[in-house]
């Protein structure tokens, strides 16, 4: 009795590529390399301004997109956004001192 036709013959096996670590896959694609560099640059900017953020405000702030027009800070709510707007001149000054000039935008994080 022959095996059912929907089964592959025993001599043939499906070809499955070897798994690739995520870090290696990211390094292999130019677009993903640039994205990773921009993410790290955004995190670096947040580390520069973190000492100037009062109290528990840091817990409500996340680094956002970095582009040609500037850098975005993502905030949890409107109260945090208002407080950061008052601190913008100081925060932008810290970035300039660190050699990372640019405009900071404050945006509410989407939930």
Backbone as CSV, one residue per row, in Angstrom:
resi,resn,N_x,N_y,N_z,CA_x,CA_y,CA_z,C_x,C_y,C_z
1,UNK,0.844,-1.174,0.000,0.000,0.000,0.000,0.895,1.246,0.000
2,UNK,0.620,2.191,-0.854,1.432,3.395,-0.964,0.895,4.466,-0.011
3,UNK,1.803,5.400,0.426,1.350,6.458,1.338,0.389,7.404,0.617
4,UNK,-0.444,8.112,1.372,-1.370,9.063,0.750,-0.603,10.115,-0.051
5,UNK,-1.235,10.642,-1.084,-0.571,11.591,-1.987,-0.277,12.940,-1.349
6,UNK,-0.977,13.266,-0.287,-0.742,14.561,0.343,0.513,14.563,1.213
7,UNK,1.092,13.428,1.508,2.330,13.356,2.268,3.511,13.406,1.313
8,UNK,4.560,14.114,1.715,5.760,14.176,0.879,6.467,12.829,0.918
9,UNK,7.096,12.453,-0.171,7.851,11.201,-0.155,8.914,11.243,0.938
10,UNK,9.238,10.104,1.500,10.154,10.024,2.637,11.538,10.585,2.320
11,UNK,12.002,10.513,1.121,13.332,10.986,0.765,13.432,12.511,0.704
12,UNK,12.311,13.233,0.556,12.322,14.690,0.445,11.955,15.334,1.780
13,UNK,12.716,16.340,2.159,12.420,17.064,3.388,12.274,18.544,3.045
14,UNK,11.448,19.219,3.757,11.257,20.652,3.553,12.556,21.375,3.888
15,UNK,12.875,22.361,3.090,14.093,23.140,3.309,13.782,24.325,4.213
16,UNK,14.349,24.312,5.401,14.148,25.391,6.362,15.500,26.043,6.600
17,UNK,15.596,27.355,6.370,16.885,28.017,6.588,17.262,28.015,8.062
18,UNK,18.551,28.098,8.321,19.043,28.176,9.689,18.567,29.488,10.314
19,UNK,18.177,29.472,11.574,17.746,30.714,12.211,18.910,31.693,12.321
20,UNK,18.575,32.975,12.204,19.578,34.038,12.272,19.295,34.876,13.517
21,UNK,20.300,35.141,14.334,20.070,36.017,15.497,19.552,37.384,15.051
22,UNK,18.710,37.978,15.859,18.097,39.261,15.521,19.170,40.330,15.295
23,UNK,20.186,40.362,16.151,21.234,41.376,16.006,21.927,41.243,14.646
24,UNK,22.156,40.030,14.214,22.794,39.818,12.913,21.870,40.264,11.783
25,UNK,20.587,39.974,11.899,19.620,40.386,10.877,19.553,41.917,10.794
26,UNK,19.597,42.586,11.956,19.556,44.044,11.968,20.785,44.638,11.290
27,UNK,21.961,44.031,11.519,23.194,44.533,10.897,23.233,44.261,9.397
28,UNK,22.468,43.287,8.937,22.515,42.897,7.527,21.679,43.816,6.636
29,UNK,20.815,44.626,7.196,19.922,45.466,6.403,20.235,46.938,6.669
30,UNK,20.576,47.680,5.625,20.984,49.084,5.772,19.918,49.945,6.442
31,UNK,18.672,49.766,6.053,17.588,50.563,6.630,17.442,50.306,8.121
32,UNK,17.579,49.055,8.524,17.468,48.727,9.941,18.684,49.221,10.716
33,UNK,19.838,49.248,10.078,21.031,49.799,10.721,20.818,51.276,11.021
34,UNK,20.312,52.019,10.048,20.049,53.452,10.251,18.994,53.675,11.334
35,UNK,17.960,52.825,11.340,16.925,52.937,12.361,17.524,52.703,13.752
36,UNK,18.354,51.695,13.878,19.000,51.416,15.154,19.873,52.570,15.617
37,UNK,20.586,53.193,14.681,21.421,54.351,15.020,20.576,55.522,15.500
38,UNK,19.434,55.741,14.861,18.548,56.845,15.268,17.925,56.579,16.638
39,UNK,17.574,55.309,16.891,17.028,54.965,18.210,18.061,55.211,19.296
40,UNK,19.296,54.810,19.052,20.356,55.021,20.041,20.628,56.517,20.230
41,UNK,20.595,57.293,19.157,20.796,58.739,19.268,19.680,59.377,20.101
42,UNK,18.459,58.897,19.944,17.335,59.412,20.717,17.508,59.068,22.197
43,UNK,17.926,57.836,22.487,18.161,57.438,23.881,19.305,58.240,24.499
44,UNK,20.341,58.519,23.712,21.480,59.296,24.203,21.022,60.709,24.589
45,UNK,20.160,61.308,23.772,19.646,62.643,24.084,18.853,62.628,25.399
46,UNK,18.074,61.574,25.611,17.308,61.492,26.858,18.259,61.372,28.057
47,UNK,19.345,60.621,27.906,20.312,60.511,28.996,20.951,61.868,29.307
48,UNK,21.137,62.692,28.280,21.740,64.016,28.483,20.810,64.919,29.287
49,UNK,19.517,64.890,28.995,18.591,65.812,29.671,18.026,65.245,30.974
50,UNK,18.186,63.954,31.230,17.591,63.312,32.409,17.931,64.011,33.722
51,UNK,19.181,64.449,33.943,19.469,65.114,35.221,18.677,66.406,35.437
52,UNK,18.185,67.018,34.381,17.444,68.275,34.501,15.949,68.053,34.742
53,UNK,15.500,66.807,34.673,14.080,66.526,34.879,13.821,66.362,36.370
54,UNK,12.902,67.144,36.923,12.663,67.098,38.361,11.925,65.838,38.816
55,UNK,12.300,65.368,40.005,11.602,64.291,40.699,11.247,63.088,39.869
56,UNK,9.982,62.724,39.925,9.504,61.524,39.255,9.073,61.792,37.812
57,UNK,9.380,62.959,37.301,8.978,63.313,35.936,9.587,62.361,34.907
58,UNK,10.785,61.868,35.178,11.481,60.980,34.243,10.652,59.725,33.939
59,UNK,9.889,59.246,34.900,9.081,58.045,34.690,7.970,58.274,33.672
60,UNK,7.622,59.524,33.418,6.542,59.847,32.487,7.034,60.302,31.121
61,UNK,8.346,60.196,30.883,8.941,60.682,29.631,9.655,59.533,28.933
62,UNK,9.457,59.449,27.614,10.137,58.455,26.791,10.796,59.149,25.607
63,UNK,11.922,58.604,25.145,12.521,59.198,23.949,11.656,58.898,22.738
64,UNK,11.511,59.870,21.877,10.697,59.703,20.682,11.539,59.783,19.429
65,UNK,10.889,59.966,18.292,11.597,59.999,17.013,12.575,61.167,16.911
66,UNK,13.660,60.900,16.217,14.672,61.910,15.922,14.726,62.037,14.412
67,UNK,14.533,63.264,13.913,14.558,63.473,12.465,15.273,64.780,12.148
68,UNK,15.189,65.205,10.916,15.881,66.416,10.469,15.359,67.667,11.168
69,UNK,14.083,67.669,11.550,13.467,68.843,12.162,13.722,68.946,13.660
70,UNK,14.099,67.869,14.296,14.337,67.893,15.735,14.084,66.546,16.370
71,UNK,13.844,66.600,17.662,13.669,65.392,18.465,12.371,65.496,19.235
72,UNK,11.661,64.401,19.340,10.397,64.384,20.070,10.552,63.666,21.399
73,UNK,9.941,64.241,22.421,9.807,63.576,23.710,8.357,63.136,23.827
74,UNK,8.145,61.892,24.151,6.798,61.362,24.322,6.468,61.381,25.809
75,UNK,5.344,61.988,26.146,4.977,62.144,27.551,3.648,61.462,27.833
76,UNK,3.440,61.126,29.110,2.274,60.351,29.515,0.982,61.155,29.524
77,UNK,1.072,62.443,29.853,-0.173,63.216,29.957,0.107,64.704,29.740
78,UNK,-0.962,65.486,29.702,-0.857,66.915,29.413,-0.136,67.679,30.516
79,UNK,-0.255,67.243,31.763,0.423,67.930,32.862,1.940,67.817,32.706
80,UNK,2.406,66.637,32.338,3.843,66.445,32.113,4.289,67.281,30.917
81,UNK,3.470,67.320,29.880,3.809,68.119,28.693,3.945,69.597,29.068
82,UNK,3.039,70.113,29.895,3.094,71.519,30.297,4.362,71.807,31.092
83,UNK,4.720,70.923,32.007,5.926,71.118,32.803,7.170,71.103,31.905
84,UNK,7.211,70.178,30.946,8.369,70.099,30.048,8.474,71.328,29.156
85,UNK,7.353,71.889,28.765,7.394,73.093,27.933,8.066,74.248,28.683
86,UNK,7.866,74.286,30.007,8.533,75.313,30.811,10.038,75.059,30.880
87,UNK,10.438,73.796,30.786,11.854,73.439,30.889,12.579,73.412,29.541
88,UNK,11.857,73.627,28.433,12.463,73.491,27.104,13.748,74.294,26.903
89,UNK,13.800,75.568,27.279,15.058,76.302,27.054,16.253,75.636,27.755
90,UNK,16.033,75.172,28.978,17.118,74.505,29.713,17.500,73.179,29.054
91,UNK,16.512,72.403,28.653,16.782,71.099,28.039,17.519,71.261,26.709
92,UNK,17.073,72.221,25.899,17.741,72.461,24.619,19.159,72.975,24.842
93,UNK,19.367,73.753,25.909,20.708,74.218,26.254,21.631,73.062,26.626
94,UNK,21.103,72.096,27.369,21.905,70.921,27.730,22.315,70.136,26.494
95,UNK,21.387,69.991,25.553,21.712,69.272,24.321,22.777,70.015,23.520
96,UNK,22.661,71.338,23.465,23.648,72.134,22.737,25.031,71.990,23.375
97,UNK,25.092,72.014,24.716,26.367,71.842,25.414,26.975,70.470,25.122
98,UNK,26.134,69.459,24.922,26.608,68.102,24.652,26.927,67.902,23.172
99,UNK,26.771,68.959,22.368,27.050,68.842,20.936,25.926,68.185,20.155
100,UNK,24.716,68.241,20.706,23.535,67.642,20.059,22.454,68.704,19.878
101,UNK,22.740,69.751,19.128,21.751,70.825,19.016,20.511,70.363,18.248
102,UNK,19.454,71.072,18.486,18.214,70.773,17.768,17.017,71.168,18.591
103,UNK,15.902,71.214,17.934,14.637,71.596,18.555,14.010,70.379,19.225
104,UNK,13.406,70.574,20.382,12.695,69.496,21.075,11.198,69.725,20.927
105,UNK,10.508,68.670,20.513,9.039,68.708,20.430,8.489,67.839,21.555
106,UNK,7.378,68.253,22.131,6.705,67.508,23.189,5.422,66.927,22.595
107,UNK,5.275,65.609,22.701,4.078,64.969,22.154,3.493,64.017,23.191
108,UNK,2.173,63.932,23.220,1.517,62.967,24.097,1.663,61.575,23.483
109,UNK,2.056,60.619,24.324,2.212,59.239,23.869,0.830,58.625,23.658
110,UNK,0.683,57.896,22.581,-0.586,57.216,22.290,-0.696,55.966,23.177
111,UNK,-1.866,55.744,23.725,-2.059,54.573,24.581,-2.693,53.444,23.815
